[in-house]
Amino acid sequence: MPRRDDGVMTKSHPDGARAPRIILVGAGDRGRKVYGAWIAAHPGKARIVGVAEPLAWRREEVARRHDIPPSAVAAGWKELFASPPEAEACIVATRDDDHVGPALAALGAGLDVLLEKPMATTAEDSARLVEAARLAGRRLRVCHVLRYTHFFQAAKQAVASGALGRIIHISHAENVSYWHFAHSYVRGNWRNEGESSPLVLAKTCHDLDLIQWIGGGRVARVQSFGTTTHFRAHNAPPGAPDRCVGSARGICPHAADCLWFAPRLYEGGEDVLGAALRASNPLWRLAARTAISGSHLLGSLGRVLPAAASLAQWRQWPASVACDDPSPSAMARALAEGPYGRCVYRCDNDAPDHQVVSMEFEDGLTATMTVEGLSDSEGRWLRIEGSKATLVGDFGFAGERLELREHRSGKKKILRARGFSFVGHGGGDEGLMDSFVEGLSRPREEEEAPTSAAASLESHLIAFAADRSRREGRIVDMKEMRRLP
């Protein structure tokens, strides 16, 4: 096998080329548990040779798992890039407001970069990153993982084939389940837009990117409405304390009826696995109950129903976000003292719990994107109206279905169908990593990759326009968003 520059043996690609060396900046749920885990599972395709992460236990875990020497382990990206290890690429998976610095440092060090979405929290910084990548002559890809799913690739292909005729309107909805919205946007890291980024950017830049990608062309005008309606103090039930548990008054008196009682989500998992619990297939219901109980029988059941094994992942997310230690005592303490045990009506959140974005393309195509945080299900709905046919899709944990309906004949054709799956982003995470790592082994393409920063900038600008429209109560002409300094 080939040797690393420091003399350590490296694993190789099947074709004999050296596995690309990657620096990981940010070892949270995405960096450590998604991208890092993929690399650990594919040691012949890539290696992590350096890590920067402020939490000691996280960076130490990554260092152990990937055999990283102490000289390439740092608390911050500035420290690591002061004397970076030899590498070909960098994955930046820090918080939204800390993407720009490490991405620019990595590009300046001559590395290709995979950057977690959104690129940046301002339009100006997003454009700055695109220009920096161009000047450096390096790849800068954004983690728009949904483009790599079989479902949305099938939708894109159906449109490109002409089967729908001319595309007239795209209607897209992101349904964020009631428990997920509370976890991330009421109690969690994206609850306060001043501390992270606007909901339309943090959550739905995936969706705006899909609309831009499938629709083609450019958006001319944007209008948006949305507000925080439900998760406000005046909607709290009478006598509700500040916390679900651990307050001076003990357990909230509304625990049995409240949809957002924290122990039920983080200790029990019933809310996360609700779709499986309600499934018509009795095997799925059994698998969900087994996953909740933590029984080892889930592995045996997985041999009969292979996808059932994925149900155990609820303990990795969202439970692991509330408390890194899976023990019952640690979780109880975290809910009694930490942010994820707060009453959802008494948080410092300002992210809108519902928002709609209307878009008019330059060629006359119209599109709407709706996001709402009080859904019973988790996933996305898609409806594309064409002059010849309509494409209808449903994509989420409960399964996938994409159907083409011809106008004249009335025929219906199933283009994509899959049952329940708890795999991250419907397989998009794996598709993204495969594409990025494979690209590192080839000369940089003359044409931009589908999720390059240059290709992603337009959808980011749409998100910033939508946020401006919502705040200022006006239609935003995209020309003003493209006039960046």
Protein Blocks (a to p, Z undefined) as FASTA:
>chain_A
ZZdfkopacdddfkopacdddddehjafklmmmmmmmmmmmmmlpccfbdcdfblklmmm
mmmmnopafklgcfbfklmmmmccddfbdcdfbdfklmmmmmmmmmmnopacdddddfbl
cfklmmmmmmmmmmnopacddfdfklmpmklmmmmmmmmnomnopafbdcddddddfklm
mmmmmmmmmlpmklmccfklmmmmmmmmmmmmmngpadfbdcdddddfklcfklpcehia
fbfghpanlpafklmmmmklmklmmmnommmmmmmmmpmblklmmmmmmmmnopaklmmm
mmmmmmlmmmmmmmmpmklmmpmblcfklmmmmmmmmmklccfklccbfbdfbdcddddd
fkopacdddddfkbfbecdddddddfkbccdddddfkbccdddddfklopacdfbdcddd
fbehhhmmmmmmmmmmmmmmpccdfbdcfkbmklmmmmmmmmmmmmmmmmnopacdfklm
mmcZZ
